[in-house]
Amino acid sequence: MKLFNFLENISEMVFPSNFKCLGCDRDILKGMEFCDKCEKNLPYNNKNICEVCGAKIDGVGKCVICGSKKSYEIARAPFLYEGIIKKLIYDFKYNNAKYLFKPLSKYMINCYLQNNMRADLIVPIPLFFKRFKQRGYNQSELLGVEIGKALNIPVLNALSRIKDTSTQTNLNFKERKENIKRAFKLVDKSVKGKNILLIDDVYTSGATIKEACSVLNSASVNKIYVLTLAHTDFNK
């Protein structure tokens, strides 16, 4: 019996049974986030993207939305907002799947490094206090703190959300822009002269990001880099 238990323990160390694929719940090895099948189906956002906002485009250069005036240096996301990733983000935000910040942040960290971003401070997009109280956490802050730990970059909650905005999901571009107008307030001026890494979960129309960037730029930051987990495909 002792030998059996010993062999069982060794087997569990080599082939652990308590690590599950985030996409399909299959057993996977420690250190992995997805099984081979789900990994192949991940909607990576690393080919034919806008040089400014990171949106998927045909060819090279800028998308139709990005003009000559920029709110930030570049925006990047490791994934498109579809398939497995869309479901995981929904669970992360609305089904109390708080644990997802750790495995998903790894892909954001790699994206940051691959795009040669250079930040002094991480600033997460804030939630309005009622939504924070309802959810119990800010998903963007959780991602930002984990990224900050890995990259040794301090996290600063420099923005406060002072407007209880409607959800942006069913709004068009013009409505999104109006909905988010004057939604943020600067609460920490130590961002002045710093390179900022602005963190959010999804880049959709860019209205939220650009409004936050406007507030940060008014505080004379040096540069702003934007990093999100996923980016909406404007072509769909």
C-alpha positions as CSV (number, residue, x, y, z in Angstrom):
1,M,0.0,0.0,0.0
2,K,2.9,2.4,0.9
3,L,4.5,1.6,-2.5
4,F,1.2,2.3,-4.3
5,N,0.7,5.6,-2.6
6,F,4.3,6.6,-3.3
7,L,3.9,5.7,-7.0
8,E,0.5,7.6,-7.1
9,N,2.2,10.7,-5.6
10,I,5.0,10.5,-8.2
11,S,2.4,10.2,-11.0
12,E,0.5,13.2,-9.7
13,M,3.7,15.3,-9.6
14,V,4.6,14.4,-13.2
15,F,1.1,14.3,-14.6
16,P,-1.1,16.4,-12.3
17,S,-4.8,15.9,-12.6
18,N,-6.0,19.2,-11.1
19,F,-4.9,21.5,-13.9
20,K,-7.7,22.1,-16.4
21,C,-7.8,23.8,-19.8
22,L,-9.4,27.2,-19.6
23,G,-11.3,26.5,-22.8
24,C,-12.7,23.0,-22.5
25,D,-11.8,21.8,-18.9
26,R,-9.6,19.0,-20.1
27,D,-6.7,17.9,-17.9
28,I,-3.4,19.7,-18.9
29,L,0.1,19.9,-17.5
30,K,1.1,22.4,-14.9
31,G,2.2,25.7,-16.4
32,M,-0.2,25.4,-19.4
33,E,-3.4,27.5,-19.8
34,F,-5.0,25.6,-22.7
35,C,-4.9,22.1,-24.2
36,D,-3.3,21.7,-27.6
37,K,-6.7,21.8,-29.4
38,C,-7.9,25.0,-27.7
39,E,-4.5,26.6,-28.1
40,K,-4.7,26.1,-31.9
41,N,-8.1,27.9,-31.9
42,L,-7.1,30.9,-29.9
43,P,-8.0,34.1,-31.8
44,Y,-4.5,35.7,-31.7
45,N,-4.3,39.3,-32.9
46,N,-0.8,39.5,-34.2
47,K,-1.1,39.7,-38.0
48,N,-2.3,42.6,-40.3
49,I,-3.1,45.0,-37.5
50,C,-3.3,48.8,-37.5
51,E,0.0,50.3,-36.5
52,V,-1.7,52.7,-34.0
53,C,-4.7,51.0,-32.4
54,G,-3.9,47.4,-33.1
55,A,-7.2,46.6,-34.9
56,K,-7.3,43.9,-37.5
57,I,-7.0,45.4,-41.0
58,D,-6.4,44.2,-44.6
59,G,-2.8,44.9,-45.4
60,V,-0.6,47.2,-43.5
61,G,-0.7,50.8,-42.1
62,K,-3.5,52.4,-40.2
63,C,-7.2,51.5,-39.9
64,V,-9.9,53.9,-41.1
65,I,-10.5,55.3,-37.6
66,C,-6.9,56.2,-36.7
67,G,-5.9,59.6,-38.2
68,S,-2.9,61.8,-37.8
69,K,-3.7,62.9,-34.3
70,K,-3.0,60.2,-31.7
71,S,-4.2,60.0,-28.1
72,Y,-1.5,57.4,-27.3
73,E,1.6,55.8,-28.8
74,I,0.2,52.4,-29.6
75,A,-2.5,50.1,-28.4
76,R,-2.1,46.3,-28.5
77,A,-4.0,43.2,-27.5
78,P,-2.8,39.6,-27.7
79,F,-6.3,38.4,-28.8
80,L,-9.3,39.3,-30.9
81,Y,-12.6,39.5,-28.9
82,E,-14.1,36.3,-30.2
83,G,-14.4,32.6,-29.6
84,I,-12.8,31.1,-26.4
85,I,-11.4,34.5,-25.3
86,K,-14.8,36.3,-25.6
87,K,-16.4,33.7,-23.3
88,L,-13.5,33.8,-20.8
89,I,-13.7,37.6,-20.6
90,Y,-17.5,37.4,-20.1
91,D,-17.0,34.9,-17.2
92,F,-14.2,37.0,-15.8
93,K,-16.4,40.1,-15.6
94,Y,-19.9,38.8,-15.0
95,N,-19.6,35.2,-13.6
96,N,-17.2,35.9,-10.8
97,A,-14.3,34.0,-12.5
98,K,-11.8,36.3,-10.7
99,Y,-9.1,33.6,-10.9
100,L,-8.7,34.2,-14.7
101,F,-6.6,37.3,-14.2
102,K,-3.5,35.2,-13.5
103,P,-3.4,33.0,-16.6
104,L,-4.8,35.6,-19.0
105,S,-2.3,38.3,-17.8
106,K,0.6,36.1,-19.1
107,Y,-0.5,36.8,-22.7
108,M,-0.7,40.5,-22.0
109,I,2.8,40.5,-20.5
110,N,4.2,38.8,-23.6
111,C,2.3,41.3,-25.8
112,Y,3.9,44.2,-23.8
113,L,7.4,42.8,-24.3
114,Q,6.9,41.9,-28.0
115,N,5.8,45.4,-28.8
116,N,8.7,47.1,-27.0
117,M,6.5,49.2,-24.7
118,R,8.4,51.1,-22.0
119,A,6.2,52.2,-19.1
120,D,7.0,53.8,-15.7
121,L,3.5,53.4,-14.3
122,I,0.5,51.1,-14.9
123,V,-2.9,52.8,-14.7
124,P,-6.0,50.6,-14.9
125,I,-9.3,51.8,-16.3
126,P,-11.5,52.3,-13.2
127,L,-15.0,51.1,-12.6
128,F,-17.8,53.3,-11.2
129,F,-18.1,52.7,-7.5
130,K,-21.6,51.1,-7.8
131,R,-20.4,48.6,-10.4
132,F,-17.3,47.9,-8.3
133,K,-19.4,47.2,-5.3
134,Q,-21.7,44.9,-7.3
135,R,-18.8,43.0,-8.9
136,G,-16.5,43.0,-6.0
137,Y,-13.4,43.7,-8.1
138,N,-12.1,45.7,-11.1
139,Q,-11.0,43.2,-13.7
140,S,-8.6,45.8,-15.3
141,E,-7.0,46.4,-11.9
142,L,-6.4,42.7,-11.3
143,L,-4.8,42.3,-14.7
144,G,-2.7,45.5,-14.1
145,V,-1.4,44.4,-10.7
146,E,-0.4,41.0,-12.1
147,I,1.4,42.6,-15.1
148,G,3.1,45.0,-12.7
149,K,4.4,42.2,-10.5
150,A,5.9,40.4,-13.5
151,L,7.4,43.5,-15.1
152,N,8.3,45.4,-11.9
153,I,6.2,48.4,-12.8
154,P,4.2,50.2,-10.1
155,V,0.4,50.3,-10.4
156,L,-1.2,53.6,-9.7
157,N,-5.0,54.2,-9.6
158,A,-4.6,57.6,-11.0
159,L,-8.1,57.8,-12.5
160,S,-11.5,57.8,-10.9
161,R,-14.7,57.0,-12.7
162,I,-17.1,59.8,-11.8
163,K,-19.9,59.1,-14.2
164,D,-22.2,56.0,-14.0
165,T,-22.1,55.3,-17.7
166,S,-24.5,52.9,-19.5
167,T,-22.9,49.7,-20.8
168,Q,-21.2,50.4,-24.2
169,T,-22.2,47.0,-25.7
170,N,-25.3,48.1,-27.7
171,L,-24.2,51.6,-28.6
172,N,-22.8,52.8,-31.9
173,F,-19.5,54.7,-32.2
174,K,-21.0,58.1,-31.8
175,E,-23.2,57.0,-28.8
176,R,-20.2,55.4,-27.1
177,K,-18.2,58.6,-27.4
178,E,-21.0,60.7,-25.9
179,N,-21.7,58.1,-23.2
180,I,-18.2,58.1,-21.9
181,K,-17.5,61.8,-22.2
182,R,-16.3,63.4,-18.9
183,A,-16.5,60.0,-17.2
184,F,-13.0,60.1,-15.7
185,K,-11.2,62.4,-13.2
186,L,-7.5,62.6,-12.4
187,V,-6.9,61.8,-8.7
188,D,-3.1,61.5,-8.7
189,K,-0.9,64.1,-10.4
190,S,2.3,62.0,-10.0
191,V,1.7,60.7,-13.5
192,K,3.2,64.0,-14.8
193,G,6.2,63.3,-17.1
194,K,5.8,59.5,-16.9
195,N,5.3,56.8,-19.5
196,I,1.9,55.3,-18.7
197,L,0.7,51.8,-19.5
198,L,-3.1,52.0,-19.6
199,I,-4.8,48.7,-18.9
200,D,-8.3,47.5,-19.9
201,D,-9.9,44.2,-20.7
202,V,-11.3,44.9,-24.2
203,Y,-10.6,47.6,-26.8
204,T,-13.9,48.0,-28.7
205,S,-14.5,51.4,-30.4
206,G,-11.6,53.0,-28.4
207,A,-14.0,55.6,-26.9
208,T,-13.2,54.6,-23.3
209,I,-9.5,54.5,-23.9
210,K,-9.4,57.8,-25.7
211,E,-11.4,59.6,-23.0
212,A,-9.0,58.2,-20.3
213,C,-6.0,59.2,-22.4
214,S,-7.4,62.7,-22.7
215,V,-7.5,63.1,-18.9
216,L,-4.0,61.7,-18.6
217,N,-2.6,63.9,-21.4
218,S,-4.1,66.9,-19.6
219,A,-1.8,66.0,-16.7
220,S,1.3,66.3,-19.0
221,V,2.2,62.6,-19.1
222,N,5.1,61.8,-21.4
223,K,3.8,58.8,-23.4
224,I,0.8,56.5,-23.1
225,Y,0.8,52.8,-24.2
226,V,-2.5,50.9,-24.2
227,L,-2.6,47.2,-23.4
228,T,-5.9,45.2,-23.4
229,L,-6.6,41.5,-23.3
230,A,-8.6,41.6,-26.5
231,H,-9.5,43.8,-29.4
232,T,-12.8,43.9,-31.3
233,D,-12.5,42.9,-35.0
234,F,-13.9,46.0,-36.8
235,N,-14.4,43.9,-39.9
236,K,-17.2,41.8,-38.4
